[in-house]
Amino acid sequence: MEAKAQKKPISEARAWCYVIIGGILEIIWASGFKYESINGAIVLGMIFFKEPRSLFRVACIVGIIFAVMGLKLTS
């Protein structure tokens, strides 16, 4: 029977670096919701998760895109 190799614990400084990096990534991830494209998520779902691709659904996505463009152009 082989003995398991003992893992060396990480230093306190390295642990704090992980916490800080995790906090920064959390802020970036949360602020990304402001720029999230609902249409992009729908299209990716159609491509990668085989969600339905009906003509009506695609027409609705195109309508949303034009509506958002219209709002951006008028404001």
PyMOL Python script that loads the backbone (N, CA, C, O; Angstrom):
from pymol import cmd

cmd.read_pdbstr("""\
ATOM      1  N   MET A   1       0.842  -1.165   0.000  1.00  0.00           N
ATOM      2  CA  MET A   1       0.000   0.000   0.000  1.00  0.00           C
ATOM      3  C   MET A   1       0.895   1.238   0.000  1.00  0.00           C
ATOM      4  O   MET A   1       1.800   1.373   0.824  1.00  0.00           O
ATOM      5  N   GLU A   2       0.620   2.134  -0.941  1.00  0.00           N
ATOM      6  CA  GLU A   2       1.430   3.343  -1.041  1.00  0.00           C
ATOM      7  C   GLU A   2       0.920   4.407  -0.080  1.00  0.00           C
ATOM      8  O   GLU A   2      -0.285   4.574   0.110  1.00  0.00           O
ATOM      9  N   ALA A   3       1.842   5.106   0.506  1.00  0.00           N
ATOM     10  CA  ALA A   3       1.472   6.202   1.394  1.00  0.00           C
ATOM     11  C   ALA A   3       1.164   7.441   0.546  1.00  0.00           C
ATOM     12  O   ALA A   3       1.873   7.738  -0.415  1.00  0.00           O
ATOM     13  N   LYS A   4       0.113   8.148   0.910  1.00  0.00           N
ATOM     14  CA  LYS A   4      -0.232   9.372   0.192  1.00  0.00           C
ATOM     15  C   LYS A   4       0.775  10.457   0.514  1.00  0.00           C
ATOM     16  O   LYS A   4       1.232  10.590   1.649  1.00  0.00           O
ATOM     17  N   ALA A   5       1.114  11.238  -0.518  1.00  0.00           N
ATOM     18  CA  ALA A   5       2.024  12.357  -0.305  1.00  0.00           C
ATOM     19  C   ALA A   5       1.277  13.450   0.452  1.00  0.00           C
ATOM     20  O   ALA A   5       0.137  13.785   0.130  1.00  0.00           O
ATOM     21  N   GLN A   6       1.932  13.985   1.442  1.00  0.00           N
ATOM     22  CA  GLN A   6       1.304  15.042   2.230  1.00  0.00           C
ATOM     23  C   GLN A   6       1.404  16.352   1.470  1.00  0.00           C
ATOM     24  O   GLN A   6       2.465  16.696   0.948  1.00  0.00           O
ATOM     25  N   LYS A   7       0.297  17.081   1.408  1.00  0.00           N
ATOM     26  CA  LYS A   7       0.282  18.369   0.730  1.00  0.00           C
ATOM     27  C   LYS A   7       0.807  19.441   1.668  1.00  0.00           C
ATOM     28  O   LYS A   7       0.477  19.490   2.853  1.00  0.00           O
ATOM     29  N   LYS A   8       1.632  20.289   1.094  1.00  0.00           N
ATOM     30  CA  LYS A   8       2.176  21.395   1.870  1.00  0.00           C
ATOM     31  C   LYS A   8       1.129  22.501   1.925  1.00  0.00           C
ATOM     32  O   LYS A   8       0.617  22.904   0.881  1.00  0.00           O
ATOM     33  N   PRO A   9       0.796  23.003   3.112  1.00  0.00           N
ATOM     34  CA  PRO A   9      -0.205  24.073   3.204  1.00  0.00           C
ATOM     35  C   PRO A   9       0.328  25.348   2.567  1.00  0.00           C
ATOM     36  O   PRO A   9       1.529  25.616   2.574  1.00  0.00           O
ATOM     37  N   ILE A  10      -0.609  26.134   2.010  1.00  0.00           N
ATOM     38  CA  ILE A  10      -0.198  27.391   1.389  1.00  0.00           C
ATOM     39  C   ILE A  10       0.080  28.433   2.465  1.00  0.00           C
ATOM     40  O   ILE A  10      -0.429  28.355   3.583  1.00  0.00           O
ATOM     41  N   SER A  11       0.895  29.402   2.098  1.00  0.00           N
ATOM     42  CA  SER A  11       1.246  30.445   3.067  1.00  0.00           C
ATOM     43  C   SER A  11       0.069  31.396   3.258  1.00  0.00           C
ATOM     44  O   SER A  11      -0.858  31.438   2.449  1.00  0.00           O
ATOM     45  N   GLU A  12       0.129  32.142   4.329  1.00  0.00           N
ATOM     46  CA  GLU A  12      -0.932  33.102   4.620  1.00  0.00           C
ATOM     47  C   GLU A  12      -0.966  34.205   3.558  1.00  0.00           C
ATOM     48  O   GLU A  12      -2.041  34.664   3.172  1.00  0.00           O
ATOM     49  N   ALA A  13       0.200  34.626   3.090  1.00  0.00           N
ATOM     50  CA  ALA A  13       0.269  35.667   2.057  1.00  0.00           C
ATOM     51  C   ALA A  13      -0.379  35.188   0.761  1.00  0.00           C
ATOM     52  O   ALA A  13      -1.106  35.942   0.113  1.00  0.00           O
ATOM     53  N   ARG A  14      -0.119  33.941   0.383  1.00  0.00           N
ATOM     54  CA  ARG A  14      -0.721  33.398  -0.834  1.00  0.00           C
ATOM     55  C   ARG A  14      -2.235  33.273  -0.678  1.00  0.00           C
ATOM     56  O   ARG A  14      -2.981  33.529  -1.623  1.00  0.00           O
ATOM     57  N   ALA A  15      -2.683  32.888   0.492  1.00  0.00           N
ATOM     58  CA  ALA A  15      -4.117  32.784   0.739  1.00  0.00           C
ATOM     59  C   ALA A  15      -4.794  34.149   0.591  1.00  0.00           C
ATOM     60  O   ALA A  15      -5.874  34.244   0.006  1.00  0.00           O
ATOM     61  N   TRP A  16      -4.167  35.202   1.117  1.00  0.00           N
ATOM     62  CA  TRP A  16      -4.720  36.548   0.981  1.00  0.00           C
ATOM     63  C   TRP A  16      -4.716  37.002  -0.480  1.00  0.00           C
ATOM     64  O   TRP A  16      -5.634  37.693  -0.921  1.00  0.00           O
ATOM     65  N   CYS A  17      -3.685  36.613  -1.227  1.00  0.00           N
ATOM     66  CA  CYS A  17      -3.662  36.938  -2.665  1.00  0.00           C
ATOM     67  C   CYS A  17      -4.849  36.301  -3.362  1.00  0.00           C
ATOM     68  O   CYS A  17      -5.488  36.939  -4.200  1.00  0.00           O
ATOM     69  N   TYR A  18      -5.154  35.057  -3.033  1.00  0.00           N
ATOM     70  CA  TYR A  18      -6.312  34.387  -3.631  1.00  0.00           C
ATOM     71  C   TYR A  18      -7.615  35.098  -3.280  1.00  0.00           C
ATOM     72  O   TYR A  18      -8.506  35.226  -4.119  1.00  0.00           O
ATOM     73  N   VAL A  19      -7.719  35.558  -2.040  1.00  0.00           N
ATOM     74  CA  VAL A  19      -8.929  36.266  -1.617  1.00  0.00           C
ATOM     75  C   VAL A  19      -9.073  37.586  -2.378  1.00  0.00           C
ATOM     76  O   VAL A  19     -10.164  37.929  -2.832  1.00  0.00           O
ATOM     77  N   ILE A  20      -7.984  38.314  -2.514  1.00  0.00           N
ATOM     78  CA  ILE A  20      -8.022  39.595  -3.225  1.00  0.00           C
ATOM     79  C   ILE A  20      -8.338  39.384  -4.708  1.00  0.00           C
ATOM     80  O   ILE A  20      -9.167  40.099  -5.271  1.00  0.00           O
ATOM     81  N   ILE A  21      -7.689  38.416  -5.335  1.00  0.00           N
ATOM     82  CA  ILE A  21      -7.958  38.117  -6.743  1.00  0.00           C
ATOM     83  C   ILE A  21      -9.413  37.697  -6.921  1.00  0.00           C
ATOM     84  O   ILE A  21     -10.075  38.128  -7.865  1.00  0.00           O
ATOM     85  N   GLY A  22      -9.906  36.867  -6.027  1.00  0.00           N
ATOM     86  CA  GLY A  22     -11.307  36.451  -6.091  1.00  0.00           C
ATOM     87  C   GLY A  22     -12.260  37.627  -5.952  1.00  0.00           C
ATOM     88  O   GLY A  22     -13.280  37.684  -6.639  1.00  0.00           O
ATOM     89  N   GLY A  23     -11.939  38.565  -5.070  1.00  0.00           N
ATOM     90  CA  GLY A  23     -12.780  39.752  -4.903  1.00  0.00           C
ATOM     91  C   GLY A  23     -12.797  40.619  -6.146  1.00  0.00           C
ATOM     92  O   GLY A  23     -13.845  41.126  -6.545  1.00  0.00           O
ATOM     93  N   ILE A  24     -11.629  40.787  -6.760  1.00  0.00           N
ATOM     94  CA  ILE A  24     -11.560  41.577  -7.996  1.00  0.00           C
ATOM     95  C   ILE A  24     -12.356  40.912  -9.105  1.00  0.00           C
ATOM     96  O   ILE A  24     -13.100  41.580  -9.823  1.00  0.00           O
ATOM     97  N   LEU A  25     -12.207  39.607  -9.249  1.00  0.00           N
ATOM     98  CA  LEU A  25     -12.967  38.890 -10.278  1.00  0.00           C
ATOM     99  C   LEU A  25     -14.472  38.957 -10.016  1.00  0.00           C
ATOM    100  O   LEU A  25     -15.265  39.018 -10.956  1.00  0.00           O
ATOM    101  N   GLU A  26     -14.862  38.946  -8.760  1.00  0.00           N
ATOM    102  CA  GLU A  26     -16.276  39.065  -8.406  1.00  0.00           C
ATOM    103  C   GLU A  26     -16.829  40.420  -8.833  1.00  0.00           C
ATOM    104  O   GLU A  26     -17.946  40.503  -9.345  1.00  0.00           O
ATOM    105  N   ILE A  27     -16.057  41.475  -8.625  1.00  0.00           N
ATOM    106  CA  ILE A  27     -16.483  42.821  -9.028  1.00  0.00           C
ATOM    107  C   ILE A  27     -16.616  42.905 -10.540  1.00  0.00           C
ATOM    108  O   ILE A  27     -17.591  43.451 -11.055  1.00  0.00           O
ATOM    109  N   ILE A  28     -15.632  42.363 -11.250  1.00  0.00           N
ATOM    110  CA  ILE A  28     -15.680  42.383 -12.719  1.00  0.00           C
ATOM    111  C   ILE A  28     -16.887  41.592 -13.216  1.00  0.00           C
ATOM    112  O   ILE A  28     -17.600  42.044 -14.112  1.00  0.00           O
ATOM    113  N   TRP A  29     -17.117  40.422 -12.640  1.00  0.00           N
ATOM    114  CA  TRP A  29     -18.240  39.579 -13.053  1.00  0.00           C
ATOM    115  C   TRP A  29     -19.574  40.283 -12.809  1.00  0.00           C
ATOM    116  O   TRP A  29     -20.453  40.277 -13.671  1.00  0.00           O
ATOM    117  N   ALA A  30     -19.718  40.883 -11.639  1.00  0.00           N
ATOM    118  CA  ALA A  30     -20.982  41.548 -11.307  1.00  0.00           C
ATOM    119  C   ALA A  30     -21.207  42.781 -12.179  1.00  0.00           C
ATOM    120  O   ALA A  30     -22.336  43.046 -12.590  1.00  0.00           O
ATOM    121  N   SER A  31     -20.148  43.538 -12.465  1.00  0.00           N
ATOM    122  CA  SER A  31     -20.323  44.727 -13.300  1.00  0.00           C
ATOM    123  C   SER A  31     -20.586  44.351 -14.751  1.00  0.00           C
ATOM    124  O   SER A  31     -21.109  45.165 -15.512  1.00  0.00           O
ATOM    125  N   GLY A  32     -20.240  43.152 -15.142  1.00  0.00           N
ATOM    126  CA  GLY A  32     -20.512  42.691 -16.497  1.00  0.00           C
ATOM    127  C   GLY A  32     -21.990  42.544 -16.780  1.00  0.00           C
ATOM    128  O   GLY A  32     -22.395  42.561 -17.943  1.00  0.00           O
ATOM    129  N   PHE A  33     -22.812  42.400 -15.747  1.00  0.00           N
ATOM    130  CA  PHE A  33     -24.263  42.279 -15.955  1.00  0.00           C
ATOM    131  C   PHE A  33     -24.841  43.540 -16.587  1.00  0.00           C
ATOM    132  O   PHE A  33     -25.860  43.486 -17.275  1.00  0.00           O
ATOM    133  N   LYS A  34     -24.189  44.670 -16.352  1.00  0.00           N
ATOM    134  CA  LYS A  34     -24.669  45.919 -16.939  1.00  0.00           C
ATOM    135  C   LYS A  34     -24.575  45.855 -18.464  1.00  0.00           C
ATOM    136  O   LYS A  34     -25.394  46.448 -19.166  1.00  0.00           O
ATOM    137  N   TYR A  35     -23.585  45.144 -18.965  1.00  0.00           N
ATOM    138  CA  TYR A  35     -23.339  45.098 -20.404  1.00  0.00           C
ATOM    139  C   TYR A  35     -23.779  43.775 -21.032  1.00  0.00           C
ATOM    140  O   TYR A  35     -23.518  43.526 -22.209  1.00  0.00           O
ATOM    141  N   GLU A  36     -24.437  42.941 -20.253  1.00  0.00           N
ATOM    142  CA  GLU A  36     -24.847  41.635 -20.760  1.00  0.00           C
ATOM    143  C   GLU A  36     -25.858  41.803 -21.888  1.00  0.00           C
ATOM    144  O   GLU A  36     -26.768  42.630 -21.812  1.00  0.00           O
ATOM    145  N   SER A  37     -25.685  41.026 -22.906  1.00  0.00           N
ATOM    146  CA  SER A  37     -26.594  41.054 -24.045  1.00  0.00           C
ATOM    147  C   SER A  37     -27.538  39.868 -23.942  1.00  0.00           C
ATOM    148  O   SER A  37     -27.123  38.721 -24.109  1.00  0.00           O
ATOM    149  N   ILE A  38     -28.780  40.136 -23.673  1.00  0.00           N
ATOM    150  CA  ILE A  38     -29.778  39.061 -23.581  1.00  0.00           C
ATOM    151  C   ILE A  38     -29.840  38.300 -24.890  1.00  0.00           C
ATOM    152  O   ILE A  38     -29.945  37.073 -24.905  1.00  0.00           O
ATOM    153  N   ASN A  39     -29.772  39.044 -26.000  1.00  0.00           N
ATOM    154  CA  ASN A  39     -29.829  38.376 -27.298  1.00  0.00           C
ATOM    155  C   ASN A  39     -28.647  37.441 -27.493  1.00  0.00           C
ATOM    156  O   ASN A  39     -28.799  36.359 -28.061  1.00  0.00           O
ATOM    157  N   GLY A  40     -27.482  37.844 -27.032  1.00  0.00           N
ATOM    158  CA  GLY A  40     -26.304  36.986 -27.153  1.00  0.00           C
ATOM    159  C   GLY A  40     -26.478  35.681 -26.407  1.00  0.00           C
ATOM    160  O   GLY A  40     -26.080  34.622 -26.892  1.00  0.00           O
ATOM    161  N   ALA A  41     -27.075  35.757 -25.223  1.00  0.00           N
ATOM    162  CA  ALA A  41     -27.315  34.543 -24.441  1.00  0.00           C
ATOM    163  C   ALA A  41     -28.304  33.623 -25.151  1.00  0.00           C
ATOM    164  O   ALA A  41     -28.153  32.402 -25.120  1.00  0.00           O
ATOM    165  N   ILE A  42     -29.313  34.210 -25.790  1.00  0.00           N
ATOM    166  CA  ILE A  42     -30.305  33.410 -26.500  1.00  0.00           C
ATOM    167  C   ILE A  42     -29.676  32.712 -27.697  1.00  0.00           C
ATOM    168  O   ILE A  42     -29.911  31.527 -27.932  1.00  0.00           O
ATOM    169  N   VAL A  43     -28.876  33.456 -28.451  1.00  0.00           N
ATOM    170  CA  VAL A  43     -28.223  32.882 -29.634  1.00  0.00           C
ATOM    171  C   VAL A  43     -27.251  31.778 -29.224  1.00  0.00           C
ATOM    172  O   VAL A  43     -27.200  30.730 -29.869  1.00  0.00           O
ATOM    173  N   LEU A  44     -26.481  32.000 -28.159  1.00  0.00           N
ATOM    174  CA  LEU A  44     -25.572  30.955 -27.685  1.00  0.00           C
ATOM    175  C   LEU A  44     -26.341  29.724 -27.226  1.00  0.00           C
ATOM    176  O   LEU A  44     -25.892  28.597 -27.431  1.00  0.00           O
ATOM    177  N   GLY A  45     -27.490  29.935 -26.610  1.00  0.00           N
ATOM    178  CA  GLY A  45     -28.320  28.804 -26.208  1.00  0.00           C
ATOM    179  C   GLY A  45     -28.792  28.003 -27.406  1.00  0.00           C
ATOM    180  O   GLY A  45     -28.855  26.775 -27.359  1.00  0.00           O
ATOM    181  N   MET A  46     -29.123  28.706 -28.482  1.00  0.00           N
ATOM    182  CA  MET A  46     -29.548  28.017 -29.704  1.00  0.00           C
ATOM    183  C   MET A  46     -28.402  27.214 -30.309  1.00  0.00           C
ATOM    184  O   MET A  46     -28.610  26.109 -30.810  1.00  0.00           O
ATOM    185  N   ILE A  47     -27.196  27.767 -30.262  1.00  0.00           N
ATOM    186  CA  ILE A  47     -26.053  27.107 -30.885  1.00  0.00           C
ATOM    187  C   ILE A  47     -25.540  25.945 -30.030  1.00  0.00           C
ATOM    188  O   ILE A  47     -25.378  24.832 -30.529  1.00  0.00           O
ATOM    189  N   PHE A  48     -25.288  26.200 -28.759  1.00  0.00           N
ATOM    190  CA  PHE A  48     -24.620  25.206 -27.927  1.00  0.00           C
ATOM    191  C   PHE A  48     -25.565  24.259 -27.193  1.00  0.00           C
ATOM    192  O   PHE A  48     -25.188  23.123 -26.909  1.00  0.00           O
ATOM    193  N   PHE A  49     -26.769  24.694 -26.883  1.00  0.00           N
ATOM    194  CA  PHE A  49     -27.661  23.872 -26.073  1.00  0.00           C
ATOM    195  C   PHE A  49     -28.877  23.383 -26.847  1.00  0.00           C
ATOM    196  O   PHE A  49     -29.825  22.858 -26.262  1.00  0.00           O
ATOM    197  N   LYS A  50     -28.846  23.558 -28.163  1.00  0.00           N
ATOM    198  CA  LYS A  50     -29.903  23.052 -29.049  1.00  0.00           C
ATOM    199  C   LYS A  50     -31.297  23.538 -28.646  1.00  0.00           C
ATOM    200  O   LYS A  50     -32.267  22.782 -28.703  1.00  0.00           O
ATOM    201  N   GLU A  51     -31.384  24.806 -28.239  1.00  0.00           N
ATOM    202  CA  GLU A  51     -32.692  25.378 -27.938  1.00  0.00           C
ATOM    203  C   GLU A  51     -33.451  25.593 -29.251  1.00  0.00           C
ATOM    204  O   GLU A  51     -32.829  25.649 -30.312  1.00  0.00           O
ATOM    205  N   PRO A  52     -34.781  25.714 -29.199  1.00  0.00           N
ATOM    206  CA  PRO A  52     -35.569  25.841 -30.428  1.00  0.00           C
ATOM    207  C   PRO A  52     -35.150  27.038 -31.284  1.00  0.00           C
ATOM    208  O   PRO A  52     -34.787  28.095 -30.767  1.00  0.00           O
ATOM    209  N   ARG A  53     -35.211  26.845 -32.618  1.00  0.00           N
ATOM    210  CA  ARG A  53     -34.827  27.903 -33.561  1.00  0.00           C
ATOM    211  C   ARG A  53     -35.983  28.215 -34.499  1.00  0.00           C
ATOM    212  O   ARG A  53     -35.824  28.175 -35.719  1.00  0.00           O
ATOM    213  N   SER A  54     -37.117  28.517 -33.947  1.00  0.00           N
ATOM    214  CA  SER A  54     -38.280  28.796 -34.795  1.00  0.00           C
ATOM    215  C   SER A  54     -38.146  30.171 -35.438  1.00  0.00           C
ATOM    216  O   SER A  54     -37.434  31.041 -34.938  1.00  0.00           O
ATOM    217  N   LEU A  55     -38.840  30.347 -36.550  1.00  0.00           N
ATOM    218  CA  LEU A  55     -38.821  31.619 -37.267  1.00  0.00           C
ATOM    219  C   LEU A  55     -39.349  32.739 -36.381  1.00  0.00           C
ATOM    220  O   LEU A  55     -38.812  33.846 -36.397  1.00  0.00           O
ATOM    221  N   PHE A  56     -40.394  32.462 -35.608  1.00  0.00           N
ATOM    222  CA  PHE A  56     -40.963  33.471 -34.714  1.00  0.00           C
ATOM    223  C   PHE A  56     -39.942  33.905 -33.666  1.00  0.00           C
ATOM    224  O   PHE A  56     -39.831  35.093 -33.361  1.00  0.00           O
ATOM    225  N   ARG A  57     -39.204  32.957 -33.118  1.00  0.00           N
ATOM    226  CA  ARG A  57     -38.208  33.277 -32.088  1.00  0.00           C
ATOM    227  C   ARG A  57     -37.090  34.154 -32.666  1.00  0.00           C
ATOM    228  O   ARG A  57     -36.678  35.133 -32.044  1.00  0.00           O
ATOM    229  N   VAL A  58     -36.613  33.801 -33.837  1.00  0.00           N
ATOM    230  CA  VAL A  58     -35.563  34.600 -34.483  1.00  0.00           C
ATOM    231  C   VAL A  58     -36.091  35.994 -34.818  1.00  0.00           C
ATOM    232  O   VAL A  58     -35.370  36.980 -34.665  1.00  0.00           O
ATOM    233  N   ALA A  59     -37.337  36.086 -35.271  1.00  0.00           N
ATOM    234  CA  ALA A  59     -37.938  37.389 -35.585  1.00  0.00           C
ATOM    235  C   ALA A  59     -38.041  38.246 -34.323  1.00  0.00           C
ATOM    236  O   ALA A  59     -37.816  39.455 -34.376  1.00  0.00           O
ATOM    237  N   CYS A  60     -38.374  37.635 -33.204  1.00  0.00           N
ATOM    238  CA  CYS A  60     -38.446  38.384 -31.940  1.00  0.00           C
ATOM    239  C   CYS A  60     -37.068  38.910 -31.529  1.00  0.00           C
ATOM    240  O   CYS A  60     -36.948  40.039 -31.053  1.00  0.00           O
ATOM    241  N   ILE A  61     -36.032  38.093 -31.714  1.00  0.00           N
ATOM    242  CA  ILE A  61     -34.675  38.528 -31.386  1.00  0.00           C
ATOM    243  C   ILE A  61     -34.281  39.718 -32.255  1.00  0.00           C
ATOM    244  O   ILE A  61     -33.735  40.703 -31.759  1.00  0.00           O
ATOM    245  N   VAL A  62     -34.559  39.621 -33.549  1.00  0.00           N
ATOM    246  CA  VAL A  62     -34.253  40.726 -34.463  1.00  0.00           C
ATOM    247  C   VAL A  62     -35.041  41.976 -34.057  1.00  0.00           C
ATOM    248  O   VAL A  62     -34.509  43.085 -34.102  1.00  0.00           O
ATOM    249  N   GLY A  63     -36.291  41.803 -33.665  1.00  0.00           N
ATOM    250  CA  GLY A  63     -37.097  42.931 -33.208  1.00  0.00           C
ATOM    251  C   GLY A  63     -36.504  43.594 -31.979  1.00  0.00           C
ATOM    252  O   GLY A  63     -36.480  44.821 -31.880  1.00  0.00           O
ATOM    253  N   ILE A  64     -36.029  42.794 -31.049  1.00  0.00           N
ATOM    254  CA  ILE A  64     -35.396  43.342 -29.838  1.00  0.00           C
ATOM    255  C   ILE A  64     -34.149  44.136 -30.215  1.00  0.00           C
ATOM    256  O   ILE A  64     -33.913  45.223 -29.688  1.00  0.00           O
ATOM    257  N   ILE A  65     -33.357  43.588 -31.129  1.00  0.00           N
ATOM    258  CA  ILE A  65     -32.130  44.283 -31.552  1.00  0.00           C
ATOM    259  C   ILE A  65     -32.469  45.650 -32.152  1.00  0.00           C
ATOM    260  O   ILE A  65     -31.842  46.655 -31.816  1.00  0.00           O
ATOM    261  N   PHE A  66     -33.479  45.677 -33.054  1.00  0.00           N
ATOM    262  CA  PHE A  66     -33.859  46.955 -33.659  1.00  0.00           C
ATOM    263  C   PHE A  66     -34.458  47.913 -32.633  1.00  0.00           C
ATOM    264  O   PHE A  66     -34.244  49.122 -32.725  1.00  0.00           O
ATOM    265  N   ALA A  67     -35.195  47.398 -31.668  1.00  0.00           N
ATOM    266  CA  ALA A  67     -35.775  48.265 -30.642  1.00  0.00           C
ATOM    267  C   ALA A  67     -34.664  48.900 -29.786  1.00  0.00           C
ATOM    268  O   ALA A  67     -34.716  50.090 -29.478  1.00  0.00           O
ATOM    269  N   VAL A  68     -33.676  48.105 -29.414  1.00  0.00           N
ATOM    270  CA  VAL A  68     -32.568  48.643 -28.622  1.00  0.00           C
ATOM    271  C   VAL A  68     -31.775  49.670 -29.429  1.00  0.00           C
ATOM    272  O   VAL A  68     -31.378  50.712 -28.908  1.00  0.00           O
ATOM    273  N   MET A  69     -31.551  49.362 -30.712  1.00  0.00           N
ATOM    274  CA  MET A  69     -30.839  50.325 -31.567  1.00  0.00           C
ATOM    275  C   MET A  69     -31.629  51.621 -31.667  1.00  0.00           C
ATOM    276  O   MET A  69     -31.043  52.702 -31.617  1.00  0.00           O
ATOM    277  N   GLY A  70     -32.947  51.534 -31.807  1.00  0.00           N
ATOM    278  CA  GLY A  70     -33.783  52.727 -31.880  1.00  0.00           C
ATOM    279  C   GLY A  70     -33.720  53.542 -30.612  1.00  0.00           C
ATOM    280  O   GLY A  70     -33.652  54.770 -30.662  1.00  0.00           O
ATOM    281  N   LEU A  71     -33.742  52.868 -29.467  1.00  0.00           N
ATOM    282  CA  LEU A  71     -33.640  53.585 -28.185  1.00  0.00           C
ATOM    283  C   LEU A  71     -32.284  54.266 -28.039  1.00  0.00           C
ATOM    284  O   LEU A  71     -32.205  55.390 -27.545  1.00  0.00           O
ATOM    285  N   LYS A  72     -31.222  53.595 -28.462  1.00  0.00           N
ATOM    286  CA  LYS A  72     -29.887  54.190 -28.376  1.00  0.00           C
ATOM    287  C   LYS A  72     -29.745  55.406 -29.287  1.00  0.00           C
ATOM    288  O   LYS A  72     -29.103  56.392 -28.927  1.00  0.00           O
ATOM    289  N   LEU A  73     -30.351  55.324 -30.470  1.00  0.00           N
ATOM    290  CA  LEU A  73     -30.240  56.414 -31.418  1.00  0.00           C
ATOM    291  C   LEU A  73     -31.061  57.643 -31.004  1.00  0.00           C
ATOM    292  O   LEU A  73     -30.714  58.768 -31.363  1.00  0.00           O
ATOM    293  N   THR A  74     -32.130  57.432 -30.262  1.00  0.00           N
ATOM    294  CA  THR A  74     -32.998  58.554 -29.885  1.00  0.00           C
ATOM    295  C   THR A  74     -32.638  59.145 -28.525  1.00  0.00           C
ATOM    296  O   THR A  74     -33.226  60.149 -28.123  1.00  0.00           O
ATOM    297  N   SER A  75     -31.712  58.565 -27.826  1.00  0.00           N
ATOM    298  CA  SER A  75     -31.381  59.111 -26.496  1.00  0.00           C
ATOM    299  C   SER A  75     -29.994  59.692 -26.457  1.00  0.00           C
ATOM    300  O   SER A  75     -29.562  60.190 -25.418  1.00  0.00           O
TER     301      SER A  75
END
""", "prot")
cmd.dss("prot")
cmd.show_as("cartoon", "prot")
cmd.util.cbc("prot")
cmd.orient("prot")
